[in-house]
Amino acid sequence: MLTPAELEQRTGPRRIRKARRPHSLQQRYQEYILQRIEDYKNSISRQELLGIGDDAMGELHSDPEGQLSLAEVLIQDAVDQLIKKRLRLPPFKRWRQKFVKLRQAQREPTHWNLERRGAVAAMLERLEPGDHAIVIGGGAEASVYLLAAHDIRLTCLFEDNATCSKIETRLAGEALTGDCDAYVVRLGAWFPPVDRPVQVGVLDAGILAELPAPRRLALLAWLQDLTAPGGLHAVMSRPGSTPAETWLSLYPDWERVRLKSESRGRSGGAKRSASTGVLLSRPVPATSGSQQASTA
């Protein structure tokens, strides 16, 4: 993740972490194909799946070119190929042409109905491929897709299986399958193992309001502790839900990052949209260098 100073000094293309390079298009294509096949398998009954297995074995037996014994053939691969034909999944060349245009659109916040001047959008220019983000609550769902489109490593925490399944299916359908782990948890009571450090946190203000105070405090303490110095948290509000500003008191030592939308609202009288959210930055210890004002 770039610091504000590094962001101001950067003139060339965005650097990429050598330890976590984005997947190649060929790798993304294979992930897309495998996910579509697995989704199809999960959508049909066991009897139907066994029927496909019988069809695959029949095709292997009738193959005039390769008289291979079934002991040497991976039946699973044959089944996958048959499902790929049935779903009429595109070849790599055709998929690549569509993917490039799609990914360009997916990198825009407005593609996911997020504010262009909002809290999550303001983080994007500082993020690098391979940075780690934790997204909490179904109200932050759109942020999952936007961050995935920017090759951010994701850990998502929800309290219901339906939201997890929905997000996993949407990621696959949008060819965003990458480094994303989704967990169904009792927020504030159990925490999954997470690699440190975390550069970004995105929280649904509504889900924070639903949690009992002890669990809410435990959840925020855990996430704040995981976040690297200089890291960012975006607290997002759904229309008609608890305002993000409600939880500013739970970030007493963090610096609020002023958004361009907020500056525009003060000068021109325009009201800030409730979906814009609040952006906060974890202070950098004074011993690591002089602190600089954070702007977005």
N, C-alpha and C positions, 0 to 999 in steps of 0.2 A: 504494500500500500504506500502511495506517495504521500509525503508530508506536504503541507501547504507551500513550504519553501521550495521543495523539489518540483512541485507543480508549476510554480512561477518560473523556474529556471528551465523547464523542459521545452525544447524547441523542436526536437526531432520526433520520430514515431515512438509510440509507447513501447517501453522495454518489456520483455517477457521473462518471467522467472525461469531459469534453466531447470530448476528442480521439478517444476510442474508445467510443462508446455501443454498448450491446448491440444486436444486430440486432432489428428489429421482428418480430412474429409472421408478417407477410406474407413478409418476407425468409427467415425460418426455414422457412416452408412451401415456398417455392420451392426452397431448398437441399435440403430433404427429398425433394421430387419429382424434382429433377434427379439426386440421388445414387441414388435407387432405380432410375431409368431407366438410368443409367450402369452400375450393378451388374448389371442385367438384360442389358444389351448384352455385358458382359464374361463373362457366364455361358453364353452361347450361341455356336454356331459362326458363322463368317463366312457360310456358306451360309444359315443360318437368318436372319441379319440382313439379307442381301440379299433373302430372301423377304419380310420385313416391309416392306422398301423397295418391292418390287413391289406389295404390298397397299396401301401408302400412296399410290402413284402411281395405282393403280386407283381408289381412293376420290376422289382429286382429279379424275380424268377424269370420274367419274360424278356429280360434284356439280352438281345442276341450277341452283343459285343463282349460283354464281360461275364463269363461263367464263373463268378466268384461264389465261394461257399458263403452262406449266411454268417458263419462264424467269423469271417473276415470283413464283414460289412457292419458299419454302425447304423443300426436300424433307426436310431434317433435322428441321424442326419438325413436319412431318406424321408422320414416323416416331416422334418422341417422343410425340406425342399418341396414336398408335395403341398404343404400348407402355403408356402410362398407362391406356388403356382395358383392355388385356389384364391388367394387374396389379391392376385395380380399385382404384386409389389413391383415397383419400377426397378429397372437395372441401374447400376451406379451412375452412368453418364446422364441419364434423364433426371435422376434424383438430384445430382450435383447442380444442374442448371436451375432447378427449382429452389434448392437449398440456399444458394448464395443470395438470391433475391429475398427469400423469406427471412434469413438471418439479419439482413440489413434492416428490414422493417421491425423485427423483434427487438432490436437494440434501442428502439425509440420508446420512451415511457408511455407516450400516448397510444401506442399499439395495445397496451394493457390497461388503458383507461386510468393511467397515473398522470399526475400533474407534471408538466415539463419543468416547472420551477419548484417542484416539491422536494421533500426531504430525501427520498430515495434517489431521485434523479440527481440531486446535488452531490451525492456520493460518487457517482459513476466516474467522473474525471480523475478521481484519486485512486480508483481501484485498478488492480492489475490481475491478469489471468492467473488463477491459482490462489488468490486471496480467499480467506475462509469467512463465511457469513452464517449466522444462526438466525433463522426466521421462526417466530413464535406466534401462533394464533391464526385461525382461518381468515381473519380480516386482513392479513398481510399476504394473502395468496398471490395476488398479482405481482408482488415483489419477488416471489420465487422465480417466476418466469422471466422477468426482466434481468435479474442477476444471473440466472442460468444462461441467458443469451450473451452475457458478457464473460462467460467462462469462469464464473465464480464457484468455488467449492461450497456446497450447501449442506447444512444440517437443519432439518425442519422438525419442529415439535408441535404436535396437535393433541387434543384431548379426545378425538374421535377417529375411528378407522375410516369413515366415509370421506373425510377431508383428505387423508393420506392417499386413499385409492384414487380420488378425483385428481389430485395433483400428479401422481405417478402416471395416470392415463393421459393427462393433458401434456405432460412433458414428453411422453413418447409420441403422441400425435403431432406435436409441434417440432419434432426432431431435436428436442432439447435434452435428450438422455445424455447424461454426463456424470459428474461426480456429485451426486445428491443422495443423502440418506434422510428418510422420513421416519419419524417415530411417533407412535401413539403412547402418550405418557400422562401421568397425573401431575400437571404442572406445579412446580414448587414442592413436590413430595418425592419425586424420583428424577434423576438426571442421567442421561446416557453418557457413555464415555466419549469425550470429545478431544480431538487433537488441539493442542495449543500452538500458537496463539490464534485468537479470533480477531479479525480486523473489523468486522461489521456485525451489528445486531439490528434486526427489524422486529418490532413488537406491535401487536394489535392492542390498541388502548382499550378496546371493548373487552377483550379476554382478561386483561389486568383487572378491570372493574368487577368481573365475575368471580375472581379468586378471593378466598378469605385472606385477610391481611397477613397472617403469618406465612402463608404459601406465596403470596405476592412478593413479600420482602425477601423470602428465600430465593425465589426465582431471579429477581433482579440482582441480588447479591452474587449469585452464582454466575450470571451472565457478565456482570461488570468485572468480576474477578478474572474471567477468561479473556476479556478484551485487552488487546495490547495497548500500551500507552500511545495516544494519538489516534486510537481507533474511534469509530463512529457508531452511534445508536440512532436509529430513526424510530420514533413512536408515531404510529399511524392511527388516524381516526376514521371510522366508517361514518357515512352520513347518518345523523340522528343518534349516534352513539356517544360514548364518553369522550370529551375533548382530550387531545393528546397533552395539552398543557396541565391537565389534572395531575400528572405524574412527575412534573418537574421537581417537586420537593424530594423525590426519591433519588435525585441526581445532585446532591448538594455541592459536590466538589467538581462536577463536570461543567464544561463551558458550552453554552448554547451557541450554535452556529446560526447566524442570521441568513435567511434565505433570500434570494432575489425577489421572490414573490412578496415577502414581508416588507422589503425596502420599497417596492412599488406601491404597496398598500399604504405605507405611511406618507409617501409623497403625493400620490394621486387620489387618495381616498378610497381606493378599491379594497374590497373586503377579501381577506385570505380565505381560500376554500378550505372546508373542514378536512378534506382529503389530502391537503398539502403535508400535514404532519409537523413534527418538531424534530430537529436534528441536534444531537449533542456529541461533544468530543471529550474523550478521556484525557485528562491533563498528562503532559509529559513531565516526568520528574526533572526538577531544576538541574540536577547533577548531570543529566544527559545533554545539556545544552540550553541555551536561552529559549524560553517559550515565545511563540509567535502567535499573534492574533489569528484566529481561524475565520475564514470567510468562504462562502459558497455562493 
